[in-house]
Every structure is written in C-alpha cells, then in structure tokens.
Amino acid sequence: MTSDSIYQIKLALSSLSIYRNLLMDPVIKKFSAVINCLNSEGDPLDFMNFYNDFFYSLASTDRSLRSYIIEQIIYDDNPYSDRCTRGKDCSGLAAAAAKDLNALQLIADLSSAAIKAEAQKLNGLDTSLLYALPDWELSENPASNPGIHQDIKELLDKSSCWSDCLPALSQFYREVGAGIFARYYAFYWDGNKIQGVDYPDQIKLKDLFGYEKERAEVIENTRQFLQGCPANNVLLYGDRGTGKSSTVKALVNEYHHTGLRIVEVSKAHLGDFPEIVRILRGRAQKFIIFVDDLSFEDSTENYTALKAVLEGGLESRPDNMLIYATSNRRHLIRESFGDRSSPDAEEIHKNDTVQEKLSLSDRFGITVIFTAPDQDKFLKIVSALAQQRGIDVPEELLHREALRWADRHNGRSPRTARQFIDWFDGHLTLQKQP
C-alpha cells in the first residue's frame, strides 16, 4: 500500500454524494479516523487508539468489513433509494449512485495488513505493537450471516464492480423498499418517528385455532389490499383473549415477504396520523396501521384525528395504508347515562356529539366480532394446541384439567387455553424427571 493508495481511500470517503449518510455510521466514522491518521504528521498513539476503536466496533457487528458495508448500502435511505421505492424516475441520480458504489467497494477491499504497512511510516510507532494489532476479515461465507435479502447481498459480495449491480439494487429498492422499511417489517411510532422492531412476535396463522370464519374475512381483506384491489379498514371487536391482536400480527408474519408492513400506533399518538401518513405515502410497501385496544374516554379528543383518517379529510388516506384496530368495546366510546340525559349549558346539541362518537366504529368498513368461546369451542382449541405441542394424554384428563384452569384463572378464551397448555406441558415435563 502506498501513500497514493491512502489518498485514494480518503478521496473515496469524501466523494460520497448519494450514500453520504454512511459517513455518519459509527463504524465507518471510526474507519475514517484510522485513515485520516495515516499521514506524515500522524500520532502513533492516536493511530493505535483509532485502530482498536474501529476493530472493536466492527467486531461487535459480527460482520466482515465488506459484508458490513454491503448491508449499509442495501439498507441506506438516500435520495436515490427513496425515489426508487416511491416509483419515481431516478435516472438522473444513477451516475452519482454508481460512482459511490465503486468508491465504497474500494473502501470495503482495504485490508488491515495494508493499513499496518502504511502505519510503519509513523514516527515512533513500535513495529512489534503494530503487528500485534488484530486483523479484521475482508469477506465471509454468506451462510455465516444469512439474515434476509440474501440474494442481493451475495450479488454485491461476488461482484468485482459494484456499479454493475446498480440495476439489481434499484430493483431491490423498488420491490422491497429502502432504509428501515427494507430492514424491518414491523414498526412502532414513538411519537417522533417510526422505529423498527428487532424481534417481532412470531405468531403464525397456523398457530391460531378457532375463529376461522372471523379470521377468513380479515385475511381476504388483507389479500385484496396486497393485490392493489379496494380494501377496507378493519375493526376487530370482542372479548379479551380471543386472538384479535394475534390475528393482525400473524397476518404480517404471513405476508411480509409480499410487501406487507405493520406500524403500531398507541392511542396516545393518534393525533400524529398526518405525520405518519406523510412518511408512508407513495412507498411501494403496503402498511397496516395497527391500533391495539382502541377506546376513547369522553374527554379524549384523539378520536377526531382517527375519524379524519378513516373518512378522509382534506388530505386523503394513501392507497398503501389501512387501519386495523382492536377493541373490547363495540362503540369505542364509554357512554354513560349522563351523556344522554344531563343538561349541558355549554353544548345545546349534546346528543349529536354522543352519536358522533358512538358512530366511530361505523367508519371502519369491516367489523369482525370475536366472542368468548363456549365450553365445546374452548375444549377444541385446547385439544388442537395440545396436538400441536405433542402432548399425548387421555382427552378426558386434558379437558378436565383445562376446565379447572379456566375456572381458577381468566375464564374461557384462546389466550387462557394457550396459558393452560404452557402450564400443562411444563407440569408433565417435571413429572417425568427423576
């Protein structure tokens, strides 16, 4: 490695334009500090610190340098990837993106041995300490970190010219998305921005027993949505523990590979819907806005924000977004007799306001009701869960214990059935132990 080579690496870093966000990445920032220290006036002590800081950060990612940079490219949210994912013409930015890809490849191919060789020129650096510094891996077996989107990762990893991969990368952005919308499929709104969920609930549709008719209506609506057909917002109403929330989560686990995403929004943040709509509008993915346990007290004004999104205010709801909400209340608003009969000097048409609130649920196109199961349905769910878990006991014993559990705990529901099976499975396992 020569001083000219170091200059080329510095030039590659400073020349990034489309993928300039990568300069703010903590690992690449520390890499840059190492490179910038390699000059005639570089301090050996600074070099040692910067080198080890970089190595520690890279090792913490469990990635080689090449693999790490490839992942940053794939999941970067930049002007080029954003235009691709929104279906806009990005040809005007293609040359700049291609230039950046080649610059990043030059960086990704830099070895620790080459840096050590250049660091020998630093005045006062102990050569024995220099070559005792740990080496990082330049490449790795893709199978060692399979993750998701392995095809595009392998394409870049095997390519000798990353700019040649731009058409495939552009197609990836269009089909899968960019930034966090490619890296994750489950999100939540924190009051300021959309955050990805690293470990979403992995419940699957095949894990849910009972309520097949109710779920079929929600599944059909979701499939229409994914196919670009007209679809409705959905209210899943019913008794607690009947699988309303699990149904929504299972849908995303089932269909996220076809572009379905979920963003959970708490009741406290319903007023942020306009900002959420602005972020999601025009993206290639389909988004379910999930509001769990929806209800409003009389003093809460957030229902007006939800109503505007459901009905469409001055700004229409985008075609790539639906609202799926769950509630234990059919009318969502707690209605008291005082709402109906008490005089209100400040509001002459009190009843009109009450009816407006009570009709909020009517603004969901589809309402699916999940009622608590009767004893026969409850026991069928218990039997199905036991079979799935591989519990082999007489049915009479299983059912007797399940009913006892339901009486002692939360009553009959799919949630109670699953809690019973968890206990019963562990109970049987302990009995088998010496």
N, C-alpha and C positions, 0 to 999 in steps of 0.2 A: 504494500500500500504506500502511496506517495502523498506528499502534501497536496498535489493537484487532485488526488482522489478525495481527500478530506474536503477540499474546496467544492468538489462536485456534490458531495453529500450535503454540505451546508447550502449550496445553491438549490439542491433538490427540496430541502426543507423550506427555504424562504420563497421558492417559486410556486408553492401550492396555492391555488386560487379557488377551485371548486371544492376540494377536500380540505379546505383551510381549517375546518373545525378540529381536524386531527392534531393540529399543533397545540390544542388545549387539552388533549388527552393526557392524563397523568404519566403514563408510561412513556409516551413519545416525547413529552416535555423533558423527562429525565434523560432520555436518549439524546435529545438535542443539547442538554447541558454537558454531556460527555464529549460530544463532537466539538462544541464551541470551546472546550478547554484544551483541545489539541492545537496549540499554536506555539510560536516561539517564546511567548511570554507566559505560557501556561504554568500554573502552580501544581506541582506533583501531588500535594496534599488534597487540593481541590479535585484533581482528576480521580484519585483513589476514592474519595467520598462520592463523587458523582457516578462513578462506575458502579460501585456497590449499591447505591440507591437505585440505579436503573436495573441492575441484575435482580435485586430483591423484588422490585415492582413487577418485572416480567415473570419471575418465577412464581409469584403469587397468583398469576393468571392461569397457570398450568398450560401455557401455550409457548410454542417456539416464536421467535421474533417474526418470522414470515407468516405463520398462522395468525398471530395476533393482529398484524397489520391488515391481513386479508379480512378478518372479521370486522375491523373498524371500517374498511371500505364498504363491505356489504351492508352494514347497519348504519352508515352515516346518513344523516338527514341534511341535505345540502340543496342548493338551487337546482342542480341537475336531477338528483333523485326525486326531489319534490315535484318537479314538472313531469317526470316520467310517471310517477304514481298517480298524478291527477289527470293523466291522459293528454297533456299539453305537448306542443311541439318543443322538443329540446335540442333540435339540430344545431341551433346557434351556440349552444354550450358544449357540444360534443368535442370540439378540438381542445378546449381547455380541460375537459374531463380526461381525455386521452393523455394529454401531457402530464397531468397529475398522476395518472396510473403508472406511467413509466418512471416518474420521479419516486413514487412510493416503492416501486419494485427495486430501484437502486438502493434505497434505504433498507428494505427487507433482506437484501442479499449481503448486507455488510456483516462480516463475521467478527467475533470477539478477538480472534487471532490477529486480524488485520488492524484492529484498533490498538492492541498491545504493541504491535510492531511500530506503529506510528508514535505511541506514547514513549518509546525508548528515547526519543529526541528531547523529552522534557528534562530540563536541567535538575539534577539532584534526585531523580527517581531511582530507587533501589530496584535493579533488574530482577533480583530474586523475589521481591514482593510483587513486582509487576506480573511475573509469570505464575505466581501463586493465586492470582485472581481467578475466580470461577469463570468458566466458559458457558455461554448460552447456546441453545440449539437453534440452528437456522431453519430446519424443517423437521417434520414429524410424520408418523404414519397417521393419515386422516382417521383411521379407525380408533386411534387412541383418544380422540375427542370428537365423537360422532356428531353430537348436537343435532341441530336442524339445518335445513338448506345445504345439505352436504354436497349436492351436485355442483352448485355454483362455487363452493369453497374449493372443491377438487379441481375445477376448471382453472381457477386462478393459480392454485398451487402448482399445477403441472405446466402452466404456460411459461414460455420463455419471453413473451412480450405481452404484458398486461393490457396494453392499449388495444390489442386484438380482441380482448374479451369484452370490450365496451358494448357491442350489440347484445351479447348474452346478459350482461349486467343490467343494461337498460330494460330488457325484457323481464328480468327478475324484479326490478323496481316496479314495473307496470303491473305485474301479476301478484306479487307478494306484498309490496309496499316498501317503505323506507323508514329509517330510524327505528324508534321503538315499536312501530306498527309492523315491522318485519321481524324484529327480535322476539316480541311477545304476542300473545293472542288474548290475554286477559289483562284488564287495566282497572284503575280506580281514579276518580277525580279527588285530589287532595285539597281543593279549594282554590288552588292557584294554577295547577297544570295536571295533565294526565300522566300517571305513573304506571309503569309496567309491574305485573305481578310475577315474581320469580317462580313461585311454586303454587299454581292454581289448584283448586280442588279437582281431583282427577275422577270424580264420579262419572260413570258412563250410563247411557240409556239402558244398556243391558243389565245394569246393576239395580234398576228400579223395577219393583214388582207391584202389580195392581195399578189401577187408574190408567190402563192402556188407552181407553177411549178418550179420556181427557187429554192425555199427552199427545195422542194422534192429531188432535186439532191444532195444538201448538206446533208440532213437527211439520205439519202440512203448511201452515202459515210461514214458518221459517224457510222451508224449501222454496216456496213461491218467492220469498224475499231474495234468496240467493240466486234464483234464476232470473231476476230482474222483472218479475211479474208484480202486479199490485198486491200489497200485503197490508195487514192491519197491526196497529199497536195492540198489545195483549195485556189484560188484567187477569192474573191467576189469584182467585179468591178462594178461601176455605179455612178449615180448621188447622190449627198448628200441627206441625209434624207430619203433614200429609204429602210432602215432597214437592211443594211449589217451587221453592228456591233451587232444589236439587234438579228439577226438570230444566230450568233455564241454564244452570251450569253444565248439565250433561249435553245440552244442545251445542254449546260452544266446543266442548271436547269432541263431539261427534263431527262437527262441520268446519272446524277452524282451518283445516287443510284446503278448503274451498274458498277461503277468504272471509269467513265469519269471525268477528271480534266482539268482545263484550267490555263495556265500560260501566263499572258500578258507581253510582252517584248516590250519596246519602241524602236523606230528607233535608238535612240542614243546608245542603248546597243546591237545592232545586232552582234557586234564583240564578245560578250560574249557567243555566241551559244555553242562553245566547252565545256565551263564550265557547262552550263545548261544541255547539253546532258549527261555529266558525272554524274550529280546528279540524272537524271531521268532514266538513262539506267538500265534495269533489274528489275524495280519496277513492282508490279502486276497491278497497275493502268494504264489507258490509258490517255495520255496527249495531249491536243491541245495547241500548242504554238501559241498564238494569237498576231498578229502584226496589229495594227489598223492604218488606214490612211497611208499606205505604199507608199513612193515615195523617190526618191533619186535625189539630185542635182548632177551636173556633177563633182563637187569637192568632193563628198562623196564617200568613199571607202568601206563603210559597205556592199554595195551590194555584194562584193566578199565573205563575210562571209556567207550571206544568200544563195548565189549561191552554196557554198560548201555543205551546209546542204541539200539544195534541190536536188542536183545531187549526193551527196555523195563524200566526199574527202577521204583521207587516212583512216579516222575514219568514219564508216558508220552510217547513221541515225538509231537509235534503233527502233525496231518494235513497241514499245509502245508510239511512238511520231509522230504527224503530225503537219504541219504548216498550219494554216488558217490565211490568210491576207486579209484586205480590202484596197481598193484604189479607189480614184476618177479618176485615170489616167490608161488608158488601158496598156500603155507601161512602167509605173512606173518611167521612166527617162524623165525629161524635155529635149526634143530635140529641139535645135534651128537651124536655117538655117546656123549659123556659124559652127555648128558641121559638116555639110555636105560639106561646100564649102571653109571654111577658111583654108589657108595653115598652116601647123604646122611643124616647123623645127625640133621640138623635137620628133615628132611621125610620121613616114612615113605612116603607115597604120592606119590613123585616122578613116577611115570608119569602119575598123574591130572592133575597140573599141566601136564605136557608136552602131553597130549592136549587139555586145555582151551585152551591157547594155539594148538595146531595147528588146532583146530576153529573158530577165529575167523572164517575165511573162509566157513565153512558158514553163518554167521549172516547173510551177505548173501543176499537172496532170489534174486538173479541173478548168476551169474559168467560173464563173457564173455571168451573166450581169444583173444588176438591173437598168433599165432605169426609168426616171421620168414618172409618170403615166399621161395618157391623162385625159381629164375632166371627162369622164364617169367612169374611174377606180378610180380617186380621190374621186368622189362622192360616189361610192360604199364603199370605205374604210371609209368615213365619216359616212355613214349610219350604217355600221357594228359596228363602235366604239360607236355610239350613242345608238344602241340597247344594246350593252354590258354594257354601263353605265346606262341604264334605262331612257334615255332622250326620252320623249314622246311629240313630237311636229309634226306639219304637215311637210311632207317631203319637200314640196316646200320652206317653211321657212328655214328649216335646210340647204338645198342646196344653197339657195340664200346667207345666211349668211356665209357659208363655202367658197363660191367663192369670196365673198368680203374680207374675212380674207386672203385668198391666194393671192389676188391681192395686199393687203396692206402690206403683210409680206414676207414670204420666197418662194412664188410660190407653185405649186402643188407638194406634196410629202407626204408619210405616216407620216413623222415627223410633217409636217405642219398640217395634218389632226388631229393628236393627240393633238397638241397645240391648235388648234381651239376648239376641244371638251372640253379640260380643261377650256378654257375661257368661252365657251358657257354654260357649266354645272354650273360654278360659277355665271355667269350672270343670269341664270334662278333662281338659289337659292336665290340670293339677291333680285330679283324681287318679290319673294314670301313672303319675310319678311315684316312685317308691318312697 
